[in-house]
Amino acid sequence: MRLMNWKNVFFCILLTSSGGTWCCIRVNAAESAITDVWHPNNLATTQLTHEQLCHKLEQKAINSLCKLSSESNTLDSQMPLNLAQQTPETTQTPDQTKEPIDTQKQNDPPQLESQPNNVPISPSDSKEQILNLPEIEYSQRLERLIELLRSPKQPFESDSDRELGLRVRLRPLEQQLPLPIEQPVPKFKPIGYLQGRVGYFQTSNIFSSNDSPIEDGLIISGLTLASTYFPLGSKTFVNGSIDGNLIRYINQSQYHYNQVRFNLSIYQQLSQQMFGEISWSNQQLFYANSSDRFDSFKAGDRFLNENSLQLSLGRRDPLTSRLTLDSFYQLSVNFADPQSRNRIINSFWVSLNYYLQKPLQVGIDYQMNLSDFTQRDREDEFYRLFGHLNYQISDTINMNMEAGVSLGSSTAQNIDFDGWFFTINYSFQLGRF
């Protein structure tokens, strides 16, 4: 018996029989016990020595390995997201009497193609402190003032005056005491705030799969540490934030992950209704649970690091005192690790909002994303049509609900964005500083 160690392990087993024939068996450990058996009769007619036979086996194995390597690269280029590096492992020939178990499907990381943690929040929500809101309070005050002016003036009379039949006229005091001079109290101007949030996201196609859509939900909880909009000029502001989120699946618990996001933006007021923004953001995704296989991903491993440069334009057009039309466009250039996620995204958003009252807003939204991957031949078209309801419970508490459908396709055959979704978010301010 002779053992040779190349990139794969080969065993040459020499068996002798009464007829003097040889049999040589090759075992490839990187594959699942694929055997290549040479028939004894064929070997009996050849005059190969032991050394020549093993050398021929070695050359054949190298050619097979190169072929497998090229096929593996082709498959990797077709995968939408290579989230973990799989290490080949030695397996034994499965028992044909037992039902095979798809361990690869159970242990592979999720295909987070649509980033389900990015629930659809109106892009103009963060600009509410700068953009002009509909003058609801002003119009209400104006109506009350007009009613007071139209009503006839009544002289001031008390009940006791009417009983005595007297009319009393107030006379100013001859001497009034000087009022104490009040010192102005400096108003506290916060430079930042800490905000918490809890959300639930349900969809009929959680992994944007074309073959077997899975209905599942996400529970998203997190904190945001953000600065206010610091003025750099009369119409220029700068803002920064840090987000941390825990994303947990309802059923696909093996795919739990955590998110950290950094953001820095410069905001420019172009007109009373229009603004522009240049921003940089970085998001990192980490596994929350370890895989069942010892050679697969572990809890805390980072599987996505993405930097994004964004140019945004937004506009708010008041149609009536309560109805506004918000439009938003964004060009995003993303650089990611792995590089297969590098892409250019064109996003367009339009939202029709109606303010029922000051704290309550309803509306309908349309969103379109066009993604062009730069490192592989893939293009995505993604659309959303949904309705939303925003309720400002207090100055520090807000609730948002959205429901609608997602549509879209991709040149990658295993990706499909069709489905419905529902989300509810509850945010609360923990403090200002």
C-alpha positions as CSV (number, residue, x, y, z in Angstrom):
1,M,0.0,0.0,0.0
2,R,1.4,3.5,-0.9
3,L,0.0,6.8,0.4
4,M,0.6,10.1,-1.5
5,N,-0.5,13.5,-0.2
6,W,-1.4,16.2,-2.8
7,K,-4.1,18.9,-2.5
8,N,-6.5,16.1,-2.1
9,V,-5.7,12.7,-0.4
10,F,-5.3,9.7,-2.6
11,F,-5.0,6.1,-1.6
12,C,-3.6,3.5,-3.9
13,I,-4.5,0.1,-2.7
14,L,-2.8,-2.9,-4.3
15,L,-4.7,-6.1,-4.1
16,T,-3.4,-9.4,-5.3
17,S,-5.5,-12.3,-6.2
18,S,-4.9,-15.9,-7.3
19,G,-4.9,-14.8,-11.0
20,G,-2.2,-12.1,-10.4
21,T,-4.5,-9.2,-11.5
22,W,-4.3,-5.7,-9.9
23,C,-7.1,-3.4,-8.8
24,C,-6.5,0.3,-8.1
25,I,-9.2,2.5,-6.3
26,R,-9.1,6.3,-6.0
27,V,-10.8,8.1,-3.1
28,N,-11.3,11.8,-3.2
29,A,-11.7,13.2,0.4
30,A,-12.8,16.6,-0.7
31,E,-15.7,15.1,-2.6
32,S,-18.3,12.9,-0.9
33,A,-16.5,9.5,-1.4
34,I,-16.5,9.6,-5.2
35,T,-14.8,6.5,-6.4
36,D,-13.2,5.7,-9.7
37,V,-12.7,2.0,-10.1
38,W,-10.5,0.4,-12.9
39,H,-11.7,-3.0,-14.0
40,P,-9.1,-5.8,-13.4
41,N,-9.4,-7.2,-16.9
42,N,-8.3,-3.9,-18.4
43,L,-5.4,-3.7,-16.1
44,A,-4.4,-7.2,-16.9
45,T,-3.8,-6.3,-20.5
46,T,-1.6,-3.3,-19.6
47,Q,2.0,-3.5,-18.6
48,L,2.1,-0.6,-16.1
49,T,4.4,-0.8,-13.2
50,H,3.4,0.3,-9.7
51,E,5.1,3.6,-10.0
52,Q,3.6,4.4,-13.4
53,L,0.1,3.6,-12.2
54,C,0.3,5.9,-9.2
55,H,1.8,8.7,-11.3
56,K,-1.1,8.4,-13.8
57,L,-3.6,8.5,-10.9
58,E,-2.0,11.6,-9.6
59,Q,-2.2,13.5,-12.9
60,K,-5.8,12.5,-13.3
61,A,-6.7,13.7,-9.8
62,I,-5.0,17.1,-10.5
63,N,-7.1,17.6,-13.7
64,S,-10.2,16.7,-11.8
65,L,-9.3,19.1,-9.0
66,C,-8.8,22.0,-11.5
67,K,-12.2,21.2,-13.1
68,L,-13.9,21.3,-9.7
69,S,-12.1,24.5,-8.8
70,S,-13.3,26.2,-12.0
71,E,-16.9,25.0,-11.4
72,S,-16.7,26.3,-7.8
73,N,-15.6,29.7,-9.0
74,T,-18.5,29.8,-11.5
75,L,-21.0,28.9,-8.8
76,D,-19.5,31.6,-6.4
77,S,-19.9,34.2,-9.1
78,Q,-23.6,33.3,-9.5
79,M,-24.3,33.4,-5.8
80,P,-26.1,36.6,-4.7
81,L,-24.1,36.9,-1.5
82,N,-21.2,34.7,-0.2
83,L,-21.7,35.3,3.5
84,A,-19.3,32.6,4.8
85,Q,-16.2,30.7,3.6
86,Q,-17.0,27.0,3.6
87,T,-14.2,24.6,4.3
88,P,-14.2,21.2,2.6
89,E,-14.6,18.4,5.0
90,T,-14.2,14.6,4.7
91,T,-17.4,12.7,4.7
92,Q,-18.2,9.1,4.5
93,T,-20.5,7.4,2.0
94,P,-24.1,8.1,3.2
95,D,-26.2,5.2,4.1
96,Q,-28.6,4.6,1.3
97,T,-31.3,3.3,3.7
98,K,-31.5,6.6,5.5
99,E,-33.2,9.7,4.2
100,P,-30.6,12.4,3.3
101,I,-30.6,15.5,5.5
102,D,-29.9,18.9,3.8
103,T,-27.4,20.2,6.4
104,Q,-26.1,22.8,3.9
105,K,-29.5,24.5,3.9
106,Q,-29.8,24.4,7.7
107,N,-26.4,25.8,8.4
108,D,-25.7,28.3,5.5
109,P,-26.1,32.0,6.5
110,P,-29.2,33.9,5.3
111,Q,-29.4,35.5,1.8
112,L,-30.1,39.1,3.0
113,E,-30.6,40.4,-0.5
114,S,-33.4,42.9,0.4
115,Q,-32.0,43.9,3.8
116,P,-35.3,43.3,5.6
117,N,-34.1,45.3,8.6
118,N,-34.3,48.4,6.5
119,V,-38.1,48.8,7.0
120,P,-39.6,51.6,4.8
121,I,-39.5,54.8,6.8
122,S,-40.1,58.0,4.9
123,P,-36.8,59.7,4.1
124,S,-38.2,63.1,5.0
125,D,-39.0,62.1,8.6
126,S,-35.5,63.0,9.9
127,K,-35.9,66.5,8.3
128,E,-39.1,67.4,10.1
129,Q,-37.2,69.9,12.3
130,I,-36.0,71.8,9.2
131,L,-38.7,71.4,6.5
132,N,-41.7,73.6,6.7
133,L,-44.8,71.8,8.0
134,P,-48.4,72.7,6.9
135,E,-49.7,75.7,8.8
136,I,-52.4,73.9,10.6
137,E,-52.2,75.8,13.9
138,Y,-52.0,79.1,12.1
139,S,-55.1,78.5,10.1
140,Q,-57.0,77.4,13.1
141,R,-56.0,80.5,15.1
142,L,-56.9,82.7,12.2
143,E,-60.4,81.2,12.0
144,R,-61.0,81.7,15.8
145,L,-59.8,85.3,15.5
146,I,-62.2,86.0,12.6
147,E,-65.1,84.6,14.7
148,L,-64.2,86.8,17.7
149,L,-64.1,89.9,15.5
150,R,-67.5,89.2,14.0
151,S,-69.2,88.6,17.3
152,P,-70.7,91.8,19.0
153,K,-68.9,93.4,21.9
154,Q,-70.5,93.0,25.3
155,P,-69.7,95.4,28.2
156,F,-68.2,93.8,31.2
157,E,-70.9,93.4,33.9
158,S,-70.8,91.2,37.0
159,D,-73.9,89.4,38.4
160,S,-74.0,91.8,41.5
161,D,-74.0,94.9,39.2
162,R,-77.0,93.6,37.3
163,E,-78.9,93.0,40.5
164,L,-78.3,96.6,41.8
165,G,-78.9,98.2,38.5
166,L,-75.5,99.9,38.6
167,R,-72.9,100.2,36.0
168,V,-69.4,100.1,37.3
169,R,-66.4,101.5,35.4
170,L,-62.9,100.5,36.4
171,R,-60.5,103.4,37.1
172,P,-56.8,103.0,36.8
173,L,-54.8,103.2,39.9
174,E,-53.1,106.5,40.6
175,Q,-49.9,104.9,41.6
176,Q,-48.7,101.5,40.6
177,L,-46.0,99.6,42.4
178,P,-42.9,98.9,40.3
179,L,-42.8,95.4,38.9
180,P,-39.7,93.4,39.8
181,I,-37.3,93.1,36.9
182,E,-37.1,89.5,35.8
183,Q,-33.7,88.2,34.7
184,P,-34.0,86.2,31.4
185,V,-33.5,82.5,32.0
186,P,-31.1,81.1,29.4
187,K,-32.9,78.5,27.3
188,F,-31.3,75.1,27.1
189,K,-30.3,74.1,23.6
190,P,-29.5,70.4,23.3
191,I,-26.8,69.3,21.0
192,G,-27.9,65.7,20.7
193,Y,-30.4,63.1,21.8
194,L,-30.7,59.3,22.6
195,Q,-33.6,57.5,21.0
196,G,-34.8,54.0,21.5
197,R,-37.1,52.0,19.2
198,V,-38.9,48.6,18.9
199,G,-40.3,47.4,15.6
200,Y,-41.9,44.4,14.0
201,F,-41.6,43.6,10.3
202,Q,-43.7,40.8,8.7
203,T,-43.4,39.7,5.0
204,S,-44.3,36.8,2.8
205,N,-40.8,36.5,1.3
206,I,-38.3,37.2,4.0
207,F,-35.2,36.1,1.9
208,S,-36.4,37.4,-1.5
209,S,-36.3,33.9,-2.8
210,N,-37.7,32.8,-6.2
211,D,-37.6,29.1,-5.5
212,S,-39.2,28.8,-2.1
213,P,-40.5,32.0,-0.5
214,I,-40.6,31.9,3.3
215,E,-43.1,33.9,5.3
216,D,-41.5,35.1,8.5
217,G,-41.2,38.2,10.7
218,L,-38.4,40.2,12.3
219,I,-38.3,41.9,15.7
220,I,-36.0,44.9,15.5
221,S,-34.9,46.7,18.7
222,G,-32.2,49.3,18.9
223,L,-30.8,52.7,20.1
224,T,-29.8,55.8,18.2
225,L,-27.3,58.4,19.4
226,A,-27.6,61.4,17.2
227,S,-26.6,65.0,17.1
228,T,-28.9,67.9,16.2
229,Y,-28.5,69.8,13.0
230,F,-25.5,72.1,13.7
231,P,-25.6,75.2,11.5
232,L,-22.6,75.8,9.4
233,G,-24.2,78.7,7.7
234,S,-27.6,80.3,7.3
235,K,-28.9,77.3,5.2
236,T,-26.2,74.7,5.8
237,F,-26.3,72.1,8.6
238,V,-24.2,69.0,9.6
239,N,-25.6,66.0,11.4
240,G,-24.2,62.6,12.7
241,S,-25.6,59.5,14.3
242,I,-24.7,56.0,15.5
243,D,-27.2,53.2,15.4
244,G,-27.2,49.8,17.0
245,N,-29.9,47.2,16.2
246,L,-30.7,43.6,17.3
247,I,-32.5,41.8,14.5
248,R,-34.3,38.6,15.4
249,Y,-36.3,36.2,13.2
250,I,-39.5,34.7,14.5
251,N,-39.0,31.3,12.9
252,Q,-35.6,31.3,11.3
253,S,-33.8,31.7,14.6
254,Q,-30.5,30.3,13.3
255,Y,-30.1,33.5,11.2
256,H,-30.3,36.1,14.0
257,Y,-27.9,39.0,13.4
258,N,-26.8,42.4,14.8
259,Q,-26.3,45.7,13.0
260,V,-24.1,48.7,13.7
261,R,-24.4,51.8,11.5
262,F,-22.5,55.1,11.4
263,N,-23.8,58.1,9.5
264,L,-22.5,61.7,8.8
265,S,-24.3,64.1,6.5
266,I,-24.2,67.7,5.3
267,Y,-27.6,69.3,4.7
268,Q,-28.2,72.3,2.4
269,Q,-31.5,74.2,2.3
270,L,-31.9,75.0,-1.5
271,S,-35.2,76.8,-1.2
272,Q,-38.2,77.0,1.1
273,Q,-39.5,73.6,-0.2
274,M,-36.3,71.9,-1.4
275,F,-33.1,70.5,0.2
276,G,-30.0,68.7,-0.8
277,E,-27.8,66.3,1.2
278,I,-24.4,64.6,0.9
279,S,-23.8,61.8,3.4
280,W,-21.6,58.9,4.2
281,S,-22.7,55.8,6.0
282,N,-21.2,52.5,7.1
283,Q,-23.1,49.4,8.2
284,Q,-21.7,46.2,9.6
285,L,-23.7,43.0,10.1
286,F,-22.6,40.3,12.7
287,Y,-23.9,36.8,13.3
288,A,-25.8,36.5,16.6
289,N,-25.8,32.7,16.8
290,S,-23.1,30.0,15.9
291,S,-23.7,27.5,13.2
292,D,-24.1,23.8,14.1
293,R,-21.0,22.9,12.1
294,F,-17.6,23.5,13.7
295,D,-16.1,24.9,10.5
296,S,-18.9,27.3,9.7
297,F,-19.7,30.8,11.0
298,K,-19.6,31.7,14.8
299,A,-21.5,34.2,16.9
300,G,-19.8,37.6,16.6
301,D,-18.3,37.0,13.1
302,R,-18.9,39.9,10.7
303,F,-20.3,38.9,7.4
304,L,-20.9,42.3,5.8
305,N,-19.1,45.6,5.9
306,E,-20.5,48.2,3.6
307,N,-19.6,51.9,3.0
308,S,-22.0,54.1,1.2
309,L,-21.6,57.6,-0.4
310,Q,-25.0,59.2,-1.0
311,L,-26.3,62.3,-2.8
312,S,-29.9,63.1,-2.0
313,L,-32.5,65.7,-3.2
314,G,-35.8,66.2,-1.5
315,R,-38.8,68.5,-2.0
316,R,-42.0,69.2,-0.1
317,D,-44.9,70.8,-1.9
318,P,-47.9,71.9,0.2
319,L,-51.0,71.3,-1.8
320,T,-53.4,72.6,0.8
321,S,-53.2,73.6,4.5
322,R,-53.2,69.9,5.4
323,L,-52.0,68.0,2.3
324,T,-48.4,67.8,1.2
325,L,-46.5,66.0,-1.6
326,D,-43.0,64.8,-0.6
327,S,-40.6,63.7,-3.3
328,F,-37.1,62.3,-2.8
329,Y,-34.2,61.0,-5.0
330,Q,-31.0,59.4,-3.9
331,L,-27.9,58.2,-5.7
332,S,-25.9,55.7,-3.6
333,V,-22.5,54.2,-4.4
334,N,-21.8,51.2,-2.1
335,F,-18.4,49.6,-1.5
336,A,-18.7,46.3,0.5
337,D,-16.8,43.4,1.8
338,P,-17.4,40.9,0.2
339,Q,-16.9,42.8,-3.0
340,S,-19.7,40.9,-4.7
341,R,-22.0,43.4,-2.9
342,N,-20.5,46.5,-4.6
343,R,-23.3,48.3,-6.4
344,I,-24.8,51.6,-7.5
345,I,-28.4,52.3,-6.4
346,N,-30.8,54.8,-7.8
347,S,-33.7,55.4,-5.5
348,F,-36.9,57.4,-6.0
349,W,-39.6,58.0,-3.4
350,V,-42.9,59.9,-3.6
351,S,-45.3,60.3,-0.6
352,L,-48.7,62.0,-0.4
353,N,-49.4,63.0,3.2
354,Y,-52.6,64.3,4.8
355,Y,-52.5,65.8,8.3
356,L,-55.8,64.9,10.0
357,Q,-54.6,66.7,13.1
358,K,-51.3,68.0,14.3
359,P,-50.1,64.6,15.8
360,L,-51.8,62.3,13.2
361,Q,-50.7,61.9,9.6
362,V,-51.8,59.4,7.0
363,G,-50.6,58.9,3.4
364,I,-49.7,56.7,0.5
365,D,-46.1,56.0,-0.7
366,Y,-44.4,54.7,-3.8
367,Q,-40.7,53.6,-3.8
368,M,-38.5,52.5,-6.6
369,N,-34.9,51.1,-6.3
370,L,-32.6,50.2,-9.3
371,S,-29.4,48.4,-8.3
372,D,-26.5,47.7,-10.7
373,F,-23.8,45.4,-9.2
374,T,-20.3,46.4,-10.4
375,Q,-18.4,43.2,-9.6
376,R,-20.8,40.8,-11.4
377,D,-23.4,40.7,-14.0
378,R,-26.5,41.4,-12.0
379,E,-29.2,44.1,-12.0
380,D,-32.2,44.4,-9.6
381,E,-35.5,46.2,-9.9
382,F,-37.4,46.8,-6.6
383,Y,-40.7,48.5,-6.1
384,R,-42.9,49.2,-3.1
385,L,-46.5,50.5,-2.9
386,F,-47.8,51.0,0.6
387,G,-49.9,53.2,3.0
388,H,-48.6,54.6,6.2
389,L,-49.9,56.1,9.4
390,N,-47.8,58.3,11.8
391,Y,-49.0,59.3,15.2
392,Q,-47.1,61.6,17.4
393,I,-48.2,60.4,20.8
394,S,-46.1,63.1,22.6
395,D,-43.1,65.3,22.1
396,T,-40.8,62.3,22.7
397,I,-42.9,59.3,21.6
398,N,-43.9,58.4,18.0
399,M,-45.7,55.4,16.4
400,N,-45.5,54.4,12.7
401,M,-47.4,51.7,10.8
402,E,-47.0,50.7,7.2
403,A,-48.5,48.0,5.0
404,G,-48.3,47.3,1.3
405,V,-46.8,45.1,-1.4
406,S,-43.3,44.6,-2.8
407,L,-42.6,43.9,-6.5
408,G,-39.5,43.5,-8.5
409,S,-37.2,41.1,-10.3
410,S,-33.5,40.4,-10.8
411,T,-31.2,39.0,-13.4
412,A,-30.1,36.5,-10.8
413,Q,-32.5,33.6,-11.3
414,N,-32.9,32.8,-7.6
415,I,-34.0,36.3,-6.6
416,D,-37.6,37.5,-6.6
417,F,-38.9,40.5,-4.6
418,D,-42.7,39.9,-5.0
419,G,-44.6,39.7,-1.7
420,W,-46.6,41.7,0.9
421,F,-45.3,43.3,4.1
422,F,-46.5,44.9,7.3
423,T,-44.5,46.8,9.8
424,I,-45.1,48.7,13.0
425,N,-42.5,50.8,14.8
426,Y,-42.5,52.5,18.2
427,S,-39.8,55.1,18.9
428,F,-39.2,57.0,22.1
429,Q,-36.7,59.6,23.2
430,L,-34.7,58.7,26.2
431,G,-33.1,62.0,26.8
432,R,-31.4,65.1,25.4
433,F,-27.9,66.4,26.1
